[in-house]
Amino acid sequence: QQQVKQSPQSLIVQKGGISIINCAYENTAFDYFPWYQQFPGKGPALLIAIRPDVSEKKEGRFTISFNKSAKQFSLHIMDSQPGDSATYFCAASGGYQKVTFGTGTKLQVIP
Amino acid sequence: DAGVTQSPTHLIKTRGQQVTLRCSPKSGHDTVSWYQQALGQGPQFIFQYYEEEERQRGNFPDRFSGHQFPNYSSELNVNALLLGDSALYLCASSFQTGGRNEQFFGPGTRLTVL
């Protein structure tokens, strides 16, 4: 049973535009929601993370919005750059830190 | 300060063989988790080691086993390899004692089963 649903599967954004990736979870025991960025041939790198006691977290051009009642969270990438082209995974964890990943969004930022 | 390291980088095996993958956690981390990432998919949790014991396991058969050493490094063993075991195997380390959930991933080992 997939516990973290992610959309869209792929995304093409113009340079300078806003990239938005959405995720939804089912397990209310989750208490930590990270986003990972993965380049081809590399391991996932932690980008930004949020806990359910806040509704928004911003780090530079990256913002997580969190809606606890709807069990949804999203990643916004402002002023998207070609260097942001990668696969992005939302994830969720609780308890002993097992991380459940979404299916990934392949982002392409075109000049 | 070195991050999470994994060896080897790439590995080619044939069906039925056995393989051992290795992971050294980030300095100061005491917990190691292993994930399998098939092409085009998100990582799937295999198991986690803390204090040299398997603490939690995902939906993987007993052919997948592991070990954690006193220096916190870890091994993943896969027996009787199947074609479907071809994937990127990722190791992630974290600091459990600190009560934080941040996991840092290594570059992975690309396993190809022929």
Interface residues (C-beta under 8 A of the other chain):
Chain A: Q6 D31 Y32 P34 Y36 G41 K42 G43 P44 A45 L46 A49 F89 A91 S93 G95 Y96 Q97 K98 V99 T100 F101 G102 T103 G104
Chain B: V4 T31 S33 Y35 G40 Q41 G42 P43 Q44 F45 Q48 Y50 R55 Q56 G58 L90 A92 S94 Q96 N101 E102 Q103 F104 F105 G106 P107 G108
